[in-house]
Amino acid sequence: MINLNVTFVVLFVSLSLHFFFCAFLGGVFMNIPKLKLLRHFSELFKFKLEYVWETP
């Protein structure tokens, strides 16, 4: 019974943290303009492509 209670508490805490982080990230991404976000992702993708291209 103790193991069942511990797993339930861990599951509840992980779910609440997951929902909190989803809401927090959603609020942060809503505040950022979409063009800025797209530009950031394109630069990140370009850097990743160049990094992959330069490594043997």
The first five atom37 places (N, CA, C, CB, O) and aatype in JSON, in Angstrom:
{
  "aatype": [12, 9, 2, 10, 2, 19, 16, 13, 19, 19, 10, 13, 19, 15, 10, 15, 10, 8, 13, 13, 13, 4, 0, 13, 10, 7, 7, 19, 13, 12, 2, 9, 14, 11, 10, 11, 10, 10, 1, 8, 13, 15, 6, 10, 13, 11, 13, 11, 10, 6, 18, 19, 17, 6, 16, 14],
  "atom_mask": [
    [1, 1, 1, 1, 1],
    [1, 1, 1, 1, 1],
    [1, 1, 1, 1, 1],
    [1, 1, 1, 1, 1],
    [1, 1, 1, 1, 1],
    [1, 1, 1, 1, 1],
    [1, 1, 1, 1, 1],
    [1, 1, 1, 1, 1],
    [1, 1, 1, 1, 1],
    [1, 1, 1, 1, 1],
    [1, 1, 1, 1, 1],
    [1, 1, 1, 1, 1],
    [1, 1, 1, 1, 1],
    [1, 1, 1, 1, 1],
    [1, 1, 1, 1, 1],
    [1, 1, 1, 1, 1],
    [1, 1, 1, 1, 1],
    [1, 1, 1, 1, 1],
    [1, 1, 1, 1, 1],
    [1, 1, 1, 1, 1],
    [1, 1, 1, 1, 1],
    [1, 1, 1, 1, 1],
    [1, 1, 1, 1, 1],
    [1, 1, 1, 1, 1],
    [1, 1, 1, 1, 1],
    [1, 1, 1, 0, 1],
    [1, 1, 1, 0, 1],
    [1, 1, 1, 1, 1],
    [1, 1, 1, 1, 1],
    [1, 1, 1, 1, 1],
    [1, 1, 1, 1, 1],
    [1, 1, 1, 1, 1],
    [1, 1, 1, 1, 1],
    [1, 1, 1, 1, 1],
    [1, 1, 1, 1, 1],
    [1, 1, 1, 1, 1],
    [1, 1, 1, 1, 1],
    [1, 1, 1, 1, 1],
    [1, 1, 1, 1, 1],
    [1, 1, 1, 1, 1],
    [1, 1, 1, 1, 1],
    [1, 1, 1, 1, 1],
    [1, 1, 1, 1, 1],
    [1, 1, 1, 1, 1],
    [1, 1, 1, 1, 1],
    [1, 1, 1, 1, 1],
    [1, 1, 1, 1, 1],
    [1, 1, 1, 1, 1],
    [1, 1, 1, 1, 1],
    [1, 1, 1, 1, 1],
    [1, 1, 1, 1, 1],
    [1, 1, 1, 1, 1],
    [1, 1, 1, 1, 1],
    [1, 1, 1, 1, 1],
    [1, 1, 1, 1, 1],
    [1, 1, 1, 1, 1]
  ],
  "atom_positions": [
    [[0.84, -1.22, 0.0], [0.0, 0.0, 0.0], [0.86, 1.26, 0.0], [-0.94, 0.01, 1.22], [0.5, 2.27, -0.59]],
    [[2.01, 1.17, 0.68], [2.89, 2.34, 0.73], [3.47, 2.61, -0.66], [4.04, 2.14, 1.77], [3.59, 3.77, -1.07]],
    [[3.84, 1.58, -1.38], [4.37, 1.76, -2.72], [3.34, 2.4, -3.63], [4.83, 0.43, -3.29], [3.67, 3.26, -4.44]],
    [[2.09, 1.97, -3.51], [1.03, 2.53, -4.34], [0.84, 4.02, -4.04], [-0.3, 1.77, -4.1], [0.66, 4.81, -4.96]],
    [[0.89, 4.4, -2.77], [0.75, 5.81, -2.41], [1.92, 6.63, -2.95], [0.65, 5.97, -0.88], [1.73, 7.74, -3.45]],
    [[3.13, 6.08, -2.86], [4.3, 6.82, -3.35], [4.22, 7.01, -4.85], [5.6, 6.08, -2.98], [4.51, 8.1, -5.35]],
    [[3.84, 5.99, -5.59], [3.74, 6.13, -7.04], [2.64, 7.12, -7.42], [3.47, 4.76, -7.7], [2.78, 7.87, -8.38]],
    [[1.54, 7.13, -6.66], [0.47, 8.07, -6.95], [0.94, 9.51, -6.71], [-0.77, 7.76, -6.09], [0.63, 10.4, -7.5]],
    [[1.68, 9.73, -5.62], [2.18, 11.09, -5.33], [3.16, 11.53, -6.4], [2.85, 11.14, -3.94], [3.12, 12.67, -6.85]],
    [[4.06, 10.61, -6.82], [5.04, 10.97, -7.86], [4.33, 11.3, -9.17], [6.05, 9.81, -8.07], [4.69, 12.26, -9.85]],
    [[3.34, 10.51, -9.51], [2.59, 10.75, -10.74], [1.86, 12.09, -10.68], [1.59, 9.61, -11.0], [1.86, 12.85, -11.65]],
    [[1.25, 12.38, -9.53], [0.51, 13.64, -9.39], [1.45, 14.84, -9.49], [-0.23, 13.67, -8.05], [1.13, 15.83, -10.16]],
    [[2.61, 14.75, -8.84], [3.57, 15.86, -8.87], [4.12, 16.06, -10.28], [4.73, 15.61, -7.89], [4.25, 17.19, -10.75]],
    [[4.43, 14.96, -10.97], [4.97, 15.1, -12.33], [3.92, 15.69, -13.27], [5.44, 13.73, -12.85], [4.25, 16.5, -14.14]],
    [[2.65, 15.28, -13.11], [1.6, 15.83, -13.96], [1.39, 17.31, -13.69], [0.29, 15.07, -13.74], [1.22, 18.1, -14.62]],
    [[1.39, 17.69, -12.41], [1.18, 19.11, -12.1], [2.34, 19.96, -12.62], [1.02, 19.31, -10.58], [2.13, 21.06, -13.13]],
    [[3.57, 19.44, -12.49], [4.73, 20.17, -13.02], [4.64, 20.27, -14.54], [6.06, 19.47, -12.61], [4.97, 21.3, -15.12]],
    [[4.18, 19.2, -15.2], [4.06, 19.21, -16.65], [3.06, 20.26, -17.1], [3.64, 17.82, -17.15], [3.33, 21.02, -18.03]],
    [[1.89, 20.31, -16.43], [0.88, 21.31, -16.8], [1.38, 22.73, -16.53], [-0.43, 21.05, -16.04], [1.12, 23.64, -17.31]],
    [[2.1, 22.9, -15.4], [2.61, 24.23, -15.08], [3.61, 24.7, -16.13], [3.26, 24.24, -13.69], [3.55, 25.84, -16.58]],
    [[4.52, 23.8, -16.53], [5.52, 24.2, -17.52], [4.88, 24.44, -18.88], [6.61, 23.13, -17.64], [5.31, 25.33, -19.62]],
    [[3.86, 23.65, -19.22], [3.16, 23.87, -20.5], [2.49, 25.25, -20.5], [2.1, 22.76, -20.75], [2.58, 25.98, -21.49]],
    [[1.83, 25.59, -19.4], [1.18, 26.89, -19.33], [2.21, 28.02, -19.35], [0.31, 26.99, -18.06], [2.0, 29.04, -20.01]],
    [[3.32, 27.84, -18.63], [4.35, 28.87, -18.58], [4.98, 29.08, -19.95], [5.43, 28.5, -17.56], [5.13, 30.22, -20.4]],
    [[5.34, 27.99, -20.63], [5.94, 28.11, -21.95], [4.95, 28.67, -22.95], [6.46, 26.75, -22.43], [5.32, 29.44, -23.84]],
    [[3.66, 28.29, -22.82], [2.65, 28.85, -23.71], [2.55, 30.35, -23.54], [0.0, 0.0, 0.0], [2.44, 31.08, -24.53]],
    [[2.58, 30.83, -22.29], [2.52, 32.27, -22.05], [3.75, 32.98, -22.58], [0.0, 0.0, 0.0], [3.65, 34.08, -23.12]],
    [[4.91, 32.35, -22.44], [6.15, 32.97, -22.92], [6.12, 33.05, -24.45], [7.39, 32.18, -22.44], [6.48, 34.08, -25.03]],
    [[5.7, 31.96, -25.11], [5.7, 31.96, -26.57], [4.6, 32.85, -27.14], [5.54, 30.53, -27.09], [4.72, 33.34, -28.26]],
    [[3.53, 33.08, -26.37], [2.49, 33.99, -26.84], [2.99, 35.44, -26.82], [1.22, 33.85, -25.99], [2.56, 36.26, -27.62]],
    [[3.9, 35.75, -25.89], [4.41, 37.12, -25.8], [5.42, 37.43, -26.89], [5.03, 37.35, -24.44], [5.58, 38.58, -27.28]],
    [[6.11, 36.4, -27.38], [7.11, 36.63, -28.43], [6.4, 36.76, -29.77], [8.16, 35.48, -28.47], [5.52, 35.96, -30.08]],
    [[6.77, 37.75, -30.58], [6.19, 37.85, -31.91], [6.54, 36.62, -32.75], [6.67, 39.13, -32.61], [7.61, 36.04, -32.61]],
    [[5.61, 36.24, -33.63], [5.81, 35.0, -34.39], [6.97, 35.13, -35.38], [4.52, 34.61, -35.13], [7.7, 34.16, -35.61]],
    [[7.14, 36.3, -35.97], [8.22, 36.46, -36.94], [9.58, 36.31, -36.25], [8.13, 37.82, -37.64], [10.49, 35.69, -36.8]],
    [[9.7, 36.88, -35.05], [10.95, 36.76, -34.31], [11.24, 35.3, -33.99], [10.9, 37.6, -33.03], [12.37, 34.84, -34.09]],
    [[10.19, 34.58, -33.59], [10.35, 33.17, -33.26], [10.75, 32.37, -34.5], [9.05, 32.61, -32.66], [11.63, 31.51, -34.43]],
    [[10.11, 32.67, -35.64], [10.45, 31.96, -36.87], [11.88, 32.27, -37.3], [9.47, 32.33, -37.99], [12.6, 31.38, -37.76]],
    [[12.3, 33.53, -37.14], [13.67, 33.89, -37.5], [14.67, 33.17, -36.61], [13.86, 35.4, -37.4], [15.71, 32.7, -37.08]],
    [[14.35, 33.08, -35.32], [15.23, 32.39, -34.39], [15.36, 30.92, -34.77], [14.7, 32.53, -32.95], [16.46, 30.37, -34.76]],
    [[14.22, 30.28, -35.12], [14.27, 28.87, -35.48], [15.02, 28.67, -36.8], [12.85, 28.29, -35.59], [15.73, 27.67, -36.95]],
    [[14.88, 29.6, -37.74], [15.59, 29.45, -39.01], [17.09, 29.61, -38.81], [15.07, 30.47, -40.04], [17.88, 28.89, -39.42]],
    [[17.5, 30.56, -37.94], [18.92, 30.71, -37.66], [19.46, 29.48, -36.95], [19.17, 31.97, -36.82], [20.57, 29.03, -37.24]],
    [[18.69, 28.93, -36.01], [19.11, 27.73, -35.3], [19.24, 26.56, -36.27], [18.11, 27.39, -34.18], [20.19, 25.78, -36.18]],
    [[18.29, 26.44, -37.2], [18.32, 25.36, -38.18], [19.52, 25.53, -39.11], [17.02, 25.32, -38.99], [20.18, 24.55, -39.46]],
    [[19.8, 26.78, -39.52], [20.93, 27.05, -40.4], [22.24, 26.72, -39.7], [20.93, 28.51, -40.85], [23.14, 26.13, -40.3]],
    [[22.34, 27.1, -38.42], [23.55, 26.78, -37.66], [23.71, 25.27, -37.54], [23.49, 27.43, -36.26], [24.82, 24.75, -37.65]],
    [[22.61, 24.57, -37.31], [22.67, 23.12, -37.18], [23.11, 22.49, -38.5], [21.32, 22.55, -36.74], [23.89, 21.54, -38.5]],
    [[22.61, 23.01, -39.62], [23.0, 22.48, -40.91], [24.48, 22.74, -41.18], [22.14, 23.09, -42.02], [25.19, 21.86, -41.67]],
    [[24.95, 23.96, -40.86], [26.36, 24.26, -41.08], [27.24, 23.39, -40.18], [26.63, 25.74, -40.82], [28.31, 22.94, -40.6]],
    [[26.81, 23.17, -38.95], [27.58, 22.34, -38.03], [27.66, 20.9, -38.54], [26.95, 22.38, -36.61], [28.72, 20.27, -38.48]],
    [[26.55, 20.4, -39.05], [26.55, 19.04, -39.58], [27.4, 18.97, -40.85], [25.1, 18.56, -39.87], [28.09, 17.98, -41.09]],
    [[27.34, 20.04, -41.66], [28.07, 20.04, -42.91], [29.59, 20.11, -42.66], [27.62, 21.21, -43.79], [30.36, 19.48, -43.39]],
    [[30.02, 20.87, -41.65], [31.45, 21.02, -41.41], [32.07, 19.82, -40.71], [31.71, 22.26, -40.59], [33.26, 19.55, -40.89]],
    [[31.29, 19.1, -39.92], [31.86, 17.94, -39.22], [32.0, 16.78, -40.19], [30.99, 17.54, -38.01], [31.09, 16.49, -40.96]],
    [[33.13, 16.11, -40.16], [33.35, 14.99, -41.08], [32.5, 13.77, -40.73], [34.82, 14.59, -41.08], [32.57, 12.75, -41.42]]
  ]
}
